[in-house]
Amino acid sequence: MVFYTPKRIIPTTFKAISTRSRCLATKVAPKEKDEGSIADVFASLSGDKAVELPQRFSDLKKEIWKDSIIETWRDVLAKLKPEVEEVAAIGSEAIPRLPYHQIKNGTEKDIVERIKKVGSVVVEGGVTKTEALKWKQSIRDYASANKDKVKGFPADDVQVFEFYHTVAQTQARCHPALRDTQQFLLDLLHVSDPQSEISLGSLISYYDRLRIRKPGDAQFALGPHIDGGSLERWEDPGYRSCWEHILNGNWKEHNPFDVSPRLNAQFDLYGAAGGCSVFRPFQGWTSMSEVGPHEGTLRVLPIDLKLATAYIILRPFFSPVRGPEHLDFNDWKLNLDSTDFPGSSQGRTQELNIHTHPHLQLDKTMVSAPRLSPGDQVYWHSDVVHAVESEHQGKGDSSVLYIPAIPLTVNNAHYLRDQVSRFKQGLPPSDFPGGEGESQFIGRQKAEDIEAGPSRQLLGLEAFPYPPKATPGAKRTIDKSNEILFS
């Protein structure tokens, strides 16, 4: 469950290939990953001890540092306090709720503004309860028919399944309500450079896992984290450029919905087991159960996304004088000599807790999604801190399909081409643990059974048309992507 990244270009002495189509079509295939599970992505799930980072990370802090960061830090800490108090007071009400019919018939302006402020949303309706429950039963039947081959986490009682190619997942990915919702979310984004090679009007599908969490489970306890790498936020120059305003002393000018700078970011420098190699602006899931707070559901940090991001980006430059529980500006000092980037480690996702990021007061501000019905959807921006409740105290299962909102880019088209190939073979997508996957499974989805039109386009099985009001960059993206996929 994972943001975009073109691989670093390494100079060579080889003669360049002159034919454009050959260059597009011959990108090196992703390296096959070892078998594994979602535990490989999180230091907290894997049980690995924290490892001190090399000296170059202290040098990196000094390279990035500007004197204006001190006053930015002061301002961010001051602004955080009332935000934290408000979220702690209203809890789940801080998460915007959007009826699906508004997506179809017109969305209230204040809801759009709230979604853009906090970066998360619950979408109610669109998929019927009957449809969602049929998907879950279909998955259970699939698991039963292939019980000797099923893998996932935890290994002795799988609840996060290494399934990617079930009929139910495909039906959900292609469902009109999910497509409408995801296009609504992509319409919240924009490009500051019209030449940016991205088509926000062209949805693609990114195959991800599913979860059927049992009552009483306390093993699948994903603490607060952010997708899209960890150290890469500071280490990769392209990724770091996304925080230019924050690091230059103008954090309020930061725009998390401008995607142009993100297209040059490298989100995985270390070949992480769950590193996402596509540009994924919104992660999301679709519920297959009745689930509410304390029942193993999603938790998010619904404070001002600009403010939370500014704090997280500035945090490594400072350390507490007396202890992290002291939150005043004067209780913190500049610390460029330490190699520590709190909650960050090589090849893992960015994790946060009350000790690494105390000013967020995550014990008060991480709030559970409101009660959801089967078929409801939840989405969150890639910069949003999120978690899964540590224990499922409900009486029924807590089940979701991970289905994000992703636009077409040239890099995404390369990934999509590989995903199509693996889909046809029943192999895991290249971002996920490898092995034979579902290649020997009975009853997996077949490409030839998917209807022509938007569904096949979404899955990379049919050429993409130009969407309305396509920018020059979008048209160029579609031309290149179709050539990658079908030449």
URLIN-V118158 format. One record per backbone hydrogen bond with DSSP energy under -0.5 kcal/mol. NH is the residue of the N-H (numbers start at 0). CO is the residue of the C=O. If there is no record, write none. Layout:
# URLIN-V118158
NH_CO, NH_CO
This chain:
# URLIN-V118158
4_276, 5_264, 9_7, 10_8, 22_18, 23_19, 24_20, 25_21, 26_23, 39_36, 40_37, 41_37, 41_38, 45_41, 46_42, 47_42, 56_53, 57_54, 58_54, 59_55, 60_56, 61_57, 62_58, 63_59, 64_60, 68_65, 69_66, 70_66, 71_67, 72_68, 73_69, 74_70, 75_71, 76_72, 77_73, 78_74, 79_75, 80_76, 81_77, 82_78, 83_79, 84_80, 85_81, 86_82, 87_83, 88_84, 89_85, 90_86, 92_89, 93_90, 94_91, 95_93, 95_119, 97_121, 99_123, 101_98, 102_98, 102_99, 103_99, 104_100, 105_101, 110_107, 111_107, 112_108, 113_109, 114_110, 115_111, 116_112, 117_113, 118_114, 120_378, 121_95, 122_376, 123_97, 123_121, 126_124, 127_125, 131_127, 132_128, 133_129, 134_130, 135_131, 136_132, 137_133, 138_134, 139_135, 140_136, 141_137, 142_138, 143_139, 144_140, 145_141, 146_143, 148_145, 149_145, 152_159, 156_153, 158_152, 159_152, 160_158, 160_209, 161_150, 162_160, 169_165, 170_166, 171_167, 172_168, 173_169, 174_171, 178_174, 179_175, 180_176, 181_177, 182_178, 183_179, 184_180, 185_181, 186_182, 187_184, 188_185, 189_256, 193_191, 195_192, 197_195, 198_407, 199_197, 201_198, 202_200, 203_405, 204_457, 206_204, 209_160, 210_399, 211_158, 212_397, 215_391, 216_213, 220_218, 221_219, 222_220, 224_385, 225_349, 232_229, 233_230, 234_230, 235_231, 236_234, 239_235, 240_236, 241_238, 242_239, 243_240, 246_242, 247_243, 248_245, 249_244, 252_249, 253_250, 255_253, 257_254, 258_189, 258_256, 261_258, 262_258, 262_259, 263_260, 264_261, 266_264, 274_271, 276_274, 279_277, 280_278, 281_404, 282_379, 284_377, 285_400, 286_375, 287_398, 290_288, 290_371, 294_291, 295_390, 298_386, 299_366, 300_384, 301_299, 301_364, 302_300, 304_116, 307_303, 308_304, 309_305, 310_306, 311_307, 312_308, 313_309, 314_310, 316_313, 317_314, 318_332, 320_330, 321_330, 325_322, 326_324, 330_327, 331_328, 332_318, 334_316, 343_340, 347_344, 348_40, 349_225, 349_228, 350_342, 350_348, 351_223, 356_352, 359_356, 360_357, 363_360, 364_360, 365_361, 366_299, 366_364, 368_297, 371_290, 374_286, 375_372, 376_122, 377_284, 378_120, 379_282, 380_118, 381_280, 383_380, 385_224, 386_298, 387_221, 388_296, 391_216, 392_293, 392_390, 397_212, 398_396, 399_210, 400_285, 401_208, 401_399, 402_283, 402_400, 404_281, 405_203, 405_403, 407_198, 407_201, 409_196, 412_408, 413_409, 414_410, 415_411, 416_412, 417_413, 418_414, 419_415, 420_416, 421_417, 422_418, 423_419, 424_420, 425_421, 425_422, 426_421, 431_428, 433_33, 437_425, 438_435, 440_437, 444_164, 448_445, 449_446, 455_450, 456_452, 457_453, 458_454, 459_456, 460_455, 461_455, 469_466, 472_193, 474_470, 475_471, 476_472, 477_473, 478_474, 479_475, 480_476, 481_477, 482_478, 483_479, 484_480, 485_481, 486_482
